[in-house]
Amino acid sequence: MSTSTPLYNQLLSLLSQHSQYRDWRHLKVLAWMVNALICSGKINLSEWESYVVSHATKAQSIERRWQRFVRNRRVKVRSLYIPLVMAAINDWTNQRVYLALDTTMLWNQFCIIHLSVVCGGRAIPFLWKVLAHKSSTVAFSEYKLMLRLAQRLLSNYPDIMLLADRGFANHQLTEWLQNSNWHYCLRLPCDVTLHGARRHPIELKYLYPPKSEAVLYHHVGLWLDGEIRCNIVLANVKGVKEPWAVIADEEPSLQTLWQYGLHFRVEELFLDSKSGAFQLEASKIRDSQSLERLYLVVAVALLFATAHGMTIQLNGLRTQVDPHWKRGLSYLKIGLRWLKGVIHKGRTLFSPLALSYQDTQPCFASQKAKRDYYDAIWFSRIREIKCHSC
């Protein structure tokens, strides 16, 4: 393959600069695959021929290159991706880093465990694992090593908070978090037993407050043994289908709910990956290891395009690709539109900056969406309760 497009050249330069990967062939193929994905917006190996410059004269030959890459066990996904994402958040050491842990399903056959960095109104892939698994609920043993790796990678970041939904709220994860130096906000299912909130152990569902009320509990015990101690916020928000029960290691407050709410940014990541931007579900690959390598292409494209979107915003050029008066598109879509304009309209290809921690202009598609966001949670009564010691 020959280098020919500015987008490919920049991708290859970034990959070689940060990853220090030994096999140059893997870097070249990955750069071409990301280039084709950004241009086509679809994970379909057979449709990428038009976006790649190659000495091969047959489309089948080009497609086989992609197939060999995703099937090649020598392709080290983490060695290729981790240096890129670490370079992107290199300036965040003095800020709180929010990590969202969640799962998403593909064709009800494969489960992708995501550990993502919350950034700019969205989430950016950090680590992931694909399982041949027919449920979105996974055991702690399946992602324990992922958490350990993240802890080692982020050892120089003193303030980290893990956000996770009900499927991850278990004794093992909470114990692991309390033994680490991480903070956490985890939502509990309604059948968890609490100790200390009443004179006798009681299931969580019997403690939910009335609509538009919140209760802050200090130092409750969790599960049947009550050995895990933490704080909990119970909130019954008007207009929300189910009440929230969020545990945290910090003092319980409404800030606890706001921080847990950042977890929902990962839903936008899933939407962008699976259907909104890159259509991962259009892939015909049905092998967990191959899907893990294929998602590497998606992750690099997400990171690359989001960094470009932030660069475009900081350079005051957003309105060239975003028709809204104020920002109405995600940084990912701003970046994708600009990169396609580089190819088709001769726009300048900027060197992407590191990811910005501060979201200088939150994204709202309309005034109604903005009002719904800021007026979403109101409470008529907030109580604070010190729990009984056991």
TORKOL-4160 file (C-alpha; in steps of 0.2 Angstrom, whole numbers, padded with zeros to 4 digits, m for minus):
390
<pt num="1" X="0000" Y="0000" Z="0000"/>
<pt num="2" X="0006" Y="0017" Z="m0004"/>
<pt num="3" X="0004" Y="0033" Z="0007"/>
<pt num="4" X="m0007" Y="0045" Z="m0003"/>
<pt num="5" X="m0020" Y="0054" Z="0007"/>
<pt num="6" X="m0017" Y="0068" Z="0020"/>
<pt num="7" X="m0029" Y="0059" Z="0032"/>
<pt num="8" X="m0020" Y="0042" Z="0030"/>
<pt num="9" X="m0003" Y="0051" Z="0032"/>
<pt num="10" X="m0008" Y="0059" Z="0048"/>
<pt num="11" X="m0016" Y="0043" Z="0055"/>
<pt num="12" X="0000" Y="0034" Z="0052"/>
<pt num="13" X="0011" Y="0047" Z="0059"/>
<pt num="14" X="0001" Y="0047" Z="0075"/>
<pt num="15" X="0001" Y="0028" Z="0077"/>
<pt num="16" X="0019" Y="0027" Z="0074"/>
<pt num="17" X="0023" Y="0042" Z="0085"/>
<pt num="18" X="0013" Y="0036" Z="0101"/>
<pt num="19" X="0012" Y="0017" Z="0099"/>
<pt num="20" X="0030" Y="0013" Z="0096"/>
<pt num="21" X="0023" Y="m0003" Z="0088"/>
<pt num="22" X="0036" Y="m0015" Z="0080"/>
<pt num="23" X="0026" Y="m0022" Z="0065"/>
<pt num="24" X="0025" Y="m0007" Z="0053"/>
<pt num="25" X="0013" Y="m0017" Z="0042"/>
<pt num="26" X="0000" Y="m0017" Z="0056"/>
<pt num="27" X="0001" Y="0001" Z="0058"/>
<pt num="28" X="m0002" Y="0004" Z="0039"/>
<pt num="29" X="m0017" Y="m0007" Z="0038"/>
<pt num="30" X="m0024" Y="0000" Z="0054"/>
<pt num="31" X="m0022" Y="0018" Z="0047"/>
<pt num="32" X="m0030" Y="0013" Z="0030"/>
<pt num="33" X="m0045" Y="0005" Z="0039"/>
<pt num="34" X="m0048" Y="0020" Z="0050"/>
<pt num="35" X="m0047" Y="0031" Z="0035"/>
<pt num="36" X="m0060" Y="0021" Z="0026"/>
<pt num="37" X="m0071" Y="0020" Z="0041"/>
<pt num="38" X="m0071" Y="0039" Z="0043"/>
<pt num="39" X="m0074" Y="0041" Z="0024"/>
<pt num="40" X="m0088" Y="0028" Z="0023"/>
<pt num="41" X="m0096" Y="0029" Z="0040"/>
<pt num="42" X="m0099" Y="0010" Z="0040"/>
<pt num="43" X="m0091" Y="m0005" Z="0046"/>
<pt num="44" X="m0092" Y="m0015" Z="0030"/>
<pt num="45" X="m0075" Y="m0022" Z="0024"/>
<pt num="46" X="m0081" Y="m0025" Z="0006"/>
<pt num="47" X="m0086" Y="m0007" Z="0004"/>
<pt num="48" X="m0069" Y="0001" Z="0009"/>
<pt num="49" X="m0060" Y="m0002" Z="m0008"/>
<pt num="50" X="m0065" Y="0015" Z="m0014"/>
<pt num="51" X="m0057" Y="0024" Z="0000"/>
<pt num="52" X="m0040" Y="0015" Z="m0001"/>
<pt num="53" X="m0025" Y="0018" Z="m0012"/>
<pt num="54" X="m0017" Y="0001" Z="m0016"/>
<pt num="55" X="m0007" Y="m0008" Z="m0029"/>
<pt num="56" X="m0020" Y="m0022" Z="m0029"/>
<pt num="57" X="m0031" Y="m0022" Z="m0044"/>
<pt num="58" X="m0045" Y="m0033" Z="m0037"/>
<pt num="59" X="m0057" Y="m0028" Z="m0023"/>
<pt num="60" X="m0056" Y="m0045" Z="m0016"/>
<pt num="61" X="m0037" Y="m0043" Z="m0013"/>
<pt num="62" X="m0040" Y="m0027" Z="m0003"/>
<pt num="63" X="m0054" Y="m0035" Z="0007"/>
<pt num="64" X="m0043" Y="m0049" Z="0012"/>
<pt num="65" X="m0031" Y="m0037" Z="0020"/>
<pt num="66" X="m0044" Y="m0031" Z="0032"/>
<pt num="67" X="m0049" Y="m0049" Z="0035"/>
<pt num="68" X="m0032" Y="m0054" Z="0039"/>
<pt num="69" X="m0030" Y="m0040" Z="0051"/>
<pt num="70" X="m0045" Y="m0043" Z="0062"/>
<pt num="71" X="m0041" Y="m0062" Z="0062"/>
<pt num="72" X="m0022" Y="m0060" Z="0066"/>
<pt num="73" X="m0018" Y="m0065" Z="0084"/>
<pt num="74" X="m0002" Y="m0055" Z="0083"/>
<pt num="75" X="m0011" Y="m0039" Z="0082"/>
<pt num="76" X="m0009" Y="m0031" Z="0099"/>
<pt num="77" X="m0025" Y="m0021" Z="0102"/>
<pt num="78" X="m0019" Y="m0013" Z="0118"/>
<pt num="79" X="m0002" Y="m0009" Z="0112"/>
<pt num="80" X="m0009" Y="0000" Z="0098"/>
<pt num="81" X="m0023" Y="0010" Z="0106"/>
<pt num="82" X="m0018" Y="0013" Z="0124"/>
<pt num="83" X="m0003" Y="0025" Z="0120"/>
<pt num="84" X="m0015" Y="0035" Z="0109"/>
<pt num="85" X="m0028" Y="0038" Z="0123"/>
<pt num="86" X="m0015" Y="0041" Z="0136"/>
<pt num="87" X="m0007" Y="0055" Z="0126"/>
<pt num="88" X="m0025" Y="0062" Z="0123"/>
<pt num="89" X="m0028" Y="0064" Z="0142"/>
<pt num="90" X="m0010" Y="0068" Z="0147"/>
<pt num="91" X="m0015" Y="0085" Z="0154"/>
<pt num="92" X="m0028" Y="0078" Z="0165"/>
<pt num="93" X="m0017" Y="0074" Z="0180"/>
<pt num="94" X="m0024" Y="0088" Z="0190"/>
<pt num="95" X="m0042" Y="0085" Z="0186"/>
<pt num="96" X="m0055" Y="0072" Z="0192"/>
<pt num="97" X="m0055" Y="0058" Z="0179"/>
<pt num="98" X="m0073" Y="0050" Z="0177"/>
<pt num="99" X="m0073" Y="0032" Z="0170"/>
<pt num="100" X="m0089" Y="0024" Z="0165"/>
<pt num="101" X="m0091" Y="0005" Z="0166"/>
<pt num="102" X="m0105" Y="m0003" Z="0155"/>
<pt num="103" X="m0109" Y="m0016" Z="0143"/>
<pt num="104" X="m0118" Y="m0017" Z="0126"/>
<pt num="105" X="m0124" Y="m0031" Z="0116"/>
<pt num="106" X="m0121" Y="m0036" Z="0097"/>
<pt num="107" X="m0134" Y="m0047" Z="0089"/>
<pt num="108" X="m0139" Y="m0054" Z="0106"/>
<pt num="109" X="m0123" Y="m0065" Z="0104"/>
<pt num="110" X="m0108" Y="m0054" Z="0110"/>
<pt num="111" X="m0106" Y="m0043" Z="0125"/>
<pt num="112" X="m0094" Y="m0029" Z="0124"/>
<pt num="113" X="m0087" Y="m0023" Z="0141"/>
<pt num="114" X="m0083" Y="m0005" Z="0140"/>
<pt num="115" X="m0072" Y="0006" Z="0152"/>
<pt num="116" X="m0073" Y="0023" Z="0145"/>
<pt num="117" X="m0067" Y="0041" Z="0149"/>
<pt num="118" X="m0081" Y="0054" Z="0151"/>
<pt num="119" X="m0076" Y="0069" Z="0140"/>
<pt num="120" X="m0084" Y="0083" Z="0131"/>
<pt num="121" X="m0102" Y="0077" Z="0133"/>
<pt num="122" X="m0098" Y="0060" Z="0127"/>
<pt num="123" X="m0087" Y="0045" Z="0132"/>
<pt num="124" X="m0071" Y="0040" Z="0124"/>
<pt num="125" X="m0066" Y="0021" Z="0123"/>
<pt num="126" X="m0052" Y="0017" Z="0136"/>
<pt num="127" X="m0052" Y="m0002" Z="0137"/>
<pt num="128" X="m0064" Y="m0015" Z="0131"/>
<pt num="129" X="m0067" Y="m0034" Z="0130"/>
<pt num="130" X="m0078" Y="m0044" Z="0119"/>
<pt num="131" X="m0086" Y="m0060" Z="0126"/>
<pt num="132" X="m0097" Y="m0073" Z="0117"/>
<pt num="133" X="m0111" Y="m0070" Z="0130"/>
<pt num="134" X="m0130" Y="m0069" Z="0128"/>
<pt num="135" X="m0132" Y="m0057" Z="0142"/>
<pt num="136" X="m0127" Y="m0039" Z="0146"/>
<pt num="137" X="m0124" Y="m0044" Z="0164"/>
<pt num="138" X="m0106" Y="m0051" Z="0167"/>
<pt num="139" X="m0097" Y="m0058" Z="0182"/>
<pt num="140" X="m0084" Y="m0047" Z="0191"/>
<pt num="141" X="m0070" Y="m0060" Z="0186"/>
<pt num="142" X="m0073" Y="m0055" Z="0167"/>
<pt num="143" X="m0068" Y="m0036" Z="0170"/>
<pt num="144" X="m0057" Y="m0037" Z="0185"/>
<pt num="145" X="m0041" Y="m0038" Z="0175"/>
<pt num="146" X="m0047" Y="m0023" Z="0165"/>
<pt num="147" X="m0049" Y="m0013" Z="0181"/>
<pt num="148" X="m0032" Y="m0018" Z="0187"/>
<pt num="149" X="m0024" Y="m0012" Z="0170"/>
<pt num="150" X="m0033" Y="0004" Z="0171"/>
<pt num="151" X="m0027" Y="0007" Z="0189"/>
<pt num="152" X="m0009" Y="0004" Z="0183"/>
<pt num="153" X="m0011" Y="0015" Z="0168"/>
<pt num="154" X="m0019" Y="0029" Z="0178"/>
<pt num="155" X="m0007" Y="0028" Z="0193"/>
<pt num="156" X="m0001" Y="0046" Z="0190"/>
<pt num="157" X="m0019" Y="0052" Z="0191"/>
<pt num="158" X="m0023" Y="0055" Z="0209"/>
<pt num="159" X="m0042" Y="0058" Z="0207"/>
<pt num="160" X="m0052" Y="0045" Z="0198"/>
<pt num="161" X="m0071" Y="0041" Z="0200"/>
<pt num="162" X="m0079" Y="0025" Z="0193"/>
<pt num="163" X="m0097" Y="0026" Z="0187"/>
<pt num="164" X="m0107" Y="0010" Z="0184"/>
<pt num="165" X="m0125" Y="0005" Z="0183"/>
<pt num="166" X="m0135" Y="m0008" Z="0192"/>
<pt num="167" X="m0128" Y="m0023" Z="0183"/>
<pt num="168" X="m0111" Y="m0020" Z="0191"/>
<pt num="169" X="m0116" Y="m0016" Z="0209"/>
<pt num="170" X="m0110" Y="m0031" Z="0218"/>
<pt num="171" X="m0100" Y="m0036" Z="0233"/>
<pt num="172" X="m0084" Y="m0040" Z="0224"/>
<pt num="173" X="m0083" Y="m0024" Z="0214"/>
<pt num="174" X="m0087" Y="m0013" Z="0229"/>
<pt num="175" X="m0074" Y="m0021" Z="0240"/>
<pt num="176" X="m0061" Y="m0019" Z="0226"/>
<pt num="177" X="m0065" Y="m0001" Z="0224"/>
<pt num="178" X="m0064" Y="0002" Z="0243"/>
<pt num="179" X="m0046" Y="m0006" Z="0243"/>
<pt num="180" X="m0041" Y="0005" Z="0228"/>
<pt num="181" X="m0038" Y="0024" Z="0228"/>
<pt num="182" X="m0053" Y="0027" Z="0217"/>
<pt num="183" X="m0069" Y="0035" Z="0221"/>
<pt num="184" X="m0085" Y="0028" Z="0215"/>
<pt num="185" X="m0104" Y="0031" Z="0211"/>
<pt num="186" X="m0114" Y="0015" Z="0208"/>
<pt num="187" X="m0132" Y="0013" Z="0206"/>
<pt num="188" X="m0140" Y="m0002" Z="0216"/>
<pt num="189" X="m0154" Y="m0013" Z="0211"/>
<pt num="190" X="m0170" Y="m0012" Z="0221"/>
<pt num="191" X="m0168" Y="m0029" Z="0230"/>
<pt num="192" X="m0151" Y="m0025" Z="0239"/>
<pt num="193" X="m0152" Y="m0027" Z="0258"/>
<pt num="194" X="m0147" Y="m0012" Z="0268"/>
<pt num="195" X="m0141" Y="m0012" Z="0286"/>
<pt num="196" X="m0142" Y="0003" Z="0297"/>
<pt num="197" X="m0156" Y="0013" Z="0288"/>
<pt num="198" X="m0169" Y="0005" Z="0300"/>
<pt num="199" X="m0167" Y="m0005" Z="0316"/>
<pt num="200" X="m0167" Y="m0021" Z="0306"/>
<pt num="201" X="m0160" Y="m0025" Z="0289"/>
<pt num="202" X="m0172" Y="m0020" Z="0275"/>
<pt num="203" X="m0173" Y="m0021" Z="0256"/>
<pt num="204" X="m0169" Y="m0005" Z="0247"/>
<pt num="205" X="m0186" Y="m0005" Z="0238"/>
<pt num="206" X="m0195" Y="m0001" Z="0254"/>
<pt num="207" X="m0185" Y="0015" Z="0257"/>
<pt num="208" X="m0188" Y="0024" Z="0241"/>
<pt num="209" X="m0195" Y="0042" Z="0245"/>
<pt num="210" X="m0211" Y="0049" Z="0237"/>
<pt num="211" X="m0210" Y="0058" Z="0221"/>
<pt num="212" X="m0199" Y="0074" Z="0220"/>
<pt num="213" X="m0190" Y="0069" Z="0236"/>
<pt num="214" X="m0172" Y="0063" Z="0240"/>
<pt num="215" X="m0165" Y="0055" Z="0256"/>
<pt num="216" X="m0146" Y="0055" Z="0260"/>
<pt num="217" X="m0140" Y="0041" Z="0271"/>
<pt num="218" X="m0123" Y="0040" Z="0279"/>
<pt num="219" X="m0114" Y="0024" Z="0283"/>
<pt num="220" X="m0126" Y="0011" Z="0278"/>
<pt num="221" X="m0121" Y="m0008" Z="0276"/>
<pt num="222" X="m0124" Y="m0017" Z="0260"/>
<pt num="223" X="m0130" Y="m0035" Z="0256"/>
<pt num="224" X="m0134" Y="m0049" Z="0267"/>
<pt num="225" X="m0118" Y="m0048" Z="0278"/>
<pt num="226" X="m0118" Y="m0029" Z="0279"/>
<pt num="227" X="m0099" Y="m0028" Z="0279"/>
<pt num="228" X="m0097" Y="m0016" Z="0265"/>
<pt num="229" X="m0101" Y="0002" Z="0272"/>
<pt num="230" X="m0104" Y="0017" Z="0261"/>
<pt num="231" X="m0116" Y="0032" Z="0259"/>
<pt num="232" X="m0131" Y="0031" Z="0248"/>
<pt num="233" X="m0143" Y="0044" Z="0240"/>
<pt num="234" X="m0161" Y="0039" Z="0236"/>
<pt num="235" X="m0170" Y="0050" Z="0224"/>
<pt num="236" X="m0187" Y="0049" Z="0216"/>
<pt num="237" X="m0187" Y="0061" Z="0202"/>
<pt num="238" X="m0203" Y="0067" Z="0194"/>
<pt num="239" X="m0204" Y="0061" Z="0176"/>
<pt num="240" X="m0192" Y="0047" Z="0178"/>
<pt num="241" X="m0199" Y="0029" Z="0177"/>
<pt num="242" X="m0189" Y="0022" Z="0192"/>
<pt num="243" X="m0181" Y="0029" Z="0208"/>
<pt num="244" X="m0162" Y="0030" Z="0209"/>
<pt num="245" X="m0152" Y="0023" Z="0223"/>
<pt num="246" X="m0133" Y="0028" Z="0221"/>
<pt num="247" X="m0119" Y="0023" Z="0233"/>
<pt num="248" X="m0103" Y="0033" Z="0234"/>
<pt num="249" X="m0088" Y="0034" Z="0245"/>
<pt num="250" X="m0089" Y="0053" Z="0247"/>
<pt num="251" X="m0102" Y="0062" Z="0257"/>
<pt num="252" X="m0120" Y="0060" Z="0250"/>
<pt num="253" X="m0127" Y="0075" Z="0242"/>
<pt num="254" X="m0136" Y="0080" Z="0226"/>
<pt num="255" X="m0118" Y="0081" Z="0218"/>
<pt num="256" X="m0118" Y="0062" Z="0220"/>
<pt num="257" X="m0133" Y="0061" Z="0208"/>
<pt num="258" X="m0125" Y="0073" Z="0195"/>
<pt num="259" X="m0109" Y="0063" Z="0195"/>
<pt num="260" X="m0118" Y="0047" Z="0193"/>
<pt num="261" X="m0128" Y="0055" Z="0178"/>
<pt num="262" X="m0111" Y="0057" Z="0169"/>
<pt num="263" X="m0112" Y="0038" Z="0167"/>
<pt num="264" X="m0126" Y="0040" Z="0154"/>
<pt num="265" X="m0113" Y="0048" Z="0142"/>
<pt num="266" X="m0108" Y="0030" Z="0138"/>
<pt num="267" X="m0125" Y="0027" Z="0130"/>
<pt num="268" X="m0120" Y="0040" Z="0117"/>
<pt num="269" X="m0104" Y="0031" Z="0114"/>
<pt num="270" X="m0114" Y="0015" Z="0110"/>
<pt num="271" X="m0126" Y="0024" Z="0099"/>
<pt num="272" X="m0111" Y="0032" Z="0089"/>
<pt num="273" X="m0102" Y="0015" Z="0088"/>
<pt num="274" X="m0117" Y="0004" Z="0083"/>
<pt num="275" X="m0128" Y="0014" Z="0072"/>
<pt num="276" X="m0126" Y="0033" Z="0074"/>
<pt num="277" X="m0109" Y="0036" Z="0066"/>
<pt num="278" X="m0100" Y="0020" Z="0062"/>
<pt num="279" X="m0113" Y="0006" Z="0061"/>
<pt num="280" X="m0104" Y="m0008" Z="0070"/>
<pt num="281" X="m0119" Y="m0019" Z="0069"/>
<pt num="282" X="m0117" Y="m0019" Z="0050"/>
<pt num="283" X="m0102" Y="m0030" Z="0052"/>
<pt num="284" X="m0103" Y="m0048" Z="0047"/>
<pt num="285" X="m0089" Y="m0054" Z="0059"/>
<pt num="286" X="m0095" Y="m0066" Z="0072"/>
<pt num="287" X="m0080" Y="m0070" Z="0082"/>
<pt num="288" X="m0076" Y="m0062" Z="0099"/>
<pt num="289" X="m0057" Y="m0060" Z="0096"/>
<pt num="290" X="m0060" Y="m0053" Z="0078"/>
<pt num="291" X="m0073" Y="m0041" Z="0085"/>
<pt num="292" X="m0061" Y="m0035" Z="0098"/>
<pt num="293" X="m0048" Y="m0030" Z="0084"/>
<pt num="294" X="m0062" Y="m0023" Z="0073"/>
<pt num="295" X="m0067" Y="m0012" Z="0088"/>
<pt num="296" X="m0050" Y="m0005" Z="0088"/>
<pt num="297" X="m0053" Y="0003" Z="0071"/>
<pt num="298" X="m0069" Y="0011" Z="0079"/>
<pt num="299" X="m0060" Y="0017" Z="0094"/>
<pt num="300" X="m0046" Y="0025" Z="0085"/>
<pt num="301" X="m0059" Y="0033" Z="0073"/>
<pt num="302" X="m0069" Y="0040" Z="0088"/>
<pt num="303" X="m0054" Y="0047" Z="0097"/>
<pt num="304" X="m0046" Y="0054" Z="0081"/>
<pt num="305" X="m0062" Y="0063" Z="0076"/>
<pt num="306" X="m0067" Y="0069" Z="0093"/>
<pt num="307" X="m0050" Y="0077" Z="0095"/>
<pt num="308" X="m0052" Y="0085" Z="0078"/>
<pt num="309" X="m0069" Y="0091" Z="0083"/>
<pt num="310" X="m0062" Y="0100" Z="0099"/>
<pt num="311" X="m0048" Y="0107" Z="0088"/>
<pt num="312" X="m0061" Y="0114" Z="0076"/>
<pt num="313" X="m0071" Y="0122" Z="0091"/>
<pt num="314" X="m0056" Y="0130" Z="0098"/>
<pt num="315" X="m0051" Y="0137" Z="0082"/>
<pt num="316" X="m0068" Y="0145" Z="0080"/>
<pt num="317" X="m0072" Y="0135" Z="0064"/>
<pt num="318" X="m0087" Y="0126" Z="0071"/>
<pt num="319" X="m0100" Y="0135" Z="0061"/>
<pt num="320" X="m0093" Y="0129" Z="0045"/>
<pt num="321" X="m0099" Y="0112" Z="0048"/>
<pt num="322" X="m0112" Y="0114" Z="0062"/>
<pt num="323" X="m0128" Y="0124" Z="0056"/>
<pt num="324" X="m0134" Y="0128" Z="0074"/>
<pt num="325" X="m0132" Y="0145" Z="0081"/>
<pt num="326" X="m0123" Y="0137" Z="0097"/>
<pt num="327" X="m0115" Y="0120" Z="0096"/>
<pt num="328" X="m0129" Y="0107" Z="0092"/>
<pt num="329" X="m0117" Y="0093" Z="0086"/>
<pt num="330" X="m0106" Y="0082" Z="0096"/>
<pt num="331" X="m0087" Y="0085" Z="0095"/>
<pt num="332" X="m0087" Y="0068" Z="0086"/>
<pt num="333" X="m0099" Y="0073" Z="0072"/>
<pt num="334" X="m0090" Y="0090" Z="0070"/>
<pt num="335" X="m0074" Y="0081" Z="0068"/>
<pt num="336" X="m0081" Y="0069" Z="0056"/>
<pt num="337" X="m0089" Y="0082" Z="0045"/>
<pt num="338" X="m0073" Y="0092" Z="0045"/>
<pt num="339" X="m0062" Y="0077" Z="0040"/>
<pt num="340" X="m0074" Y="0073" Z="0026"/>
<pt num="341" X="m0072" Y="0091" Z="0020"/>
<pt num="342" X="m0053" Y="0089" Z="0020"/>
<pt num="343" X="m0055" Y="0075" Z="0007"/>
<pt num="344" X="m0070" Y="0083" Z="m0003"/>
<pt num="345" X="m0068" Y="0102" Z="m0001"/>
<pt num="346" X="m0050" Y="0104" Z="0002"/>
<pt num="347" X="m0051" Y="0110" Z="0020"/>
<pt num="348" X="m0036" Y="0112" Z="0031"/>
<pt num="349" X="m0031" Y="0096" Z="0040"/>
<pt num="350" X="m0026" Y="0102" Z="0058"/>
<pt num="351" X="m0015" Y="0093" Z="0070"/>
<pt num="352" X="m0027" Y="0086" Z="0083"/>
<pt num="353" X="m0024" Y="0093" Z="0100"/>
<pt num="354" X="m0026" Y="0083" Z="0116"/>
<pt num="355" X="m0044" Y="0080" Z="0122"/>
<pt num="356" X="m0050" Y="0095" Z="0132"/>
<pt num="357" X="m0056" Y="0092" Z="0150"/>
<pt num="358" X="m0068" Y="0107" Z="0150"/>
<pt num="359" X="m0083" Y="0107" Z="0139"/>
<pt num="360" X="m0082" Y="0125" Z="0133"/>
<pt num="361" X="m0099" Y="0125" Z="0125"/>
<pt num="362" X="m0111" Y="0111" Z="0130"/>
<pt num="363" X="m0121" Y="0103" Z="0115"/>
<pt num="364" X="m0140" Y="0106" Z="0114"/>
<pt num="365" X="m0149" Y="0102" Z="0097"/>
<pt num="366" X="m0163" Y="0114" Z="0102"/>
<pt num="367" X="m0169" Y="0126" Z="0116"/>
<pt num="368" X="m0181" Y="0113" Z="0122"/>
<pt num="369" X="m0167" Y="0101" Z="0124"/>
<pt num="370" X="m0157" Y="0114" Z="0134"/>
<pt num="371" X="m0172" Y="0117" Z="0146"/>
<pt num="372" X="m0175" Y="0098" Z="0148"/>
<pt num="373" X="m0157" Y="0096" Z="0153"/>
<pt num="374" X="m0156" Y="0110" Z="0166"/>
<pt num="375" X="m0174" Y="0108" Z="0173"/>
<pt num="376" X="m0173" Y="0089" Z="0173"/>
<pt num="377" X="m0171" Y="0086" Z="0192"/>
<pt num="378" X="m0180" Y="0096" Z="0205"/>
<pt num="379" X="m0184" Y="0091" Z="0223"/>
<pt num="380" X="m0197" Y="0098" Z="0235"/>
<pt num="381" X="m0189" Y="0089" Z="0250"/>
<pt num="382" X="m0172" Y="0083" Z="0254"/>
<pt num="383" X="m0168" Y="0073" Z="0270"/>
<pt num="384" X="m0152" Y="0068" Z="0278"/>
<pt num="385" X="m0151" Y="0053" Z="0290"/>
<pt num="386" X="m0137" Y="0046" Z="0300"/>
<pt num="387" X="m0138" Y="0027" Z="0300"/>
<pt num="388" X="m0138" Y="0016" Z="0316"/>
<pt num="389" X="m0122" Y="0007" Z="0319"/>
<pt num="390" X="m0122" Y="m0012" Z="0318"/>
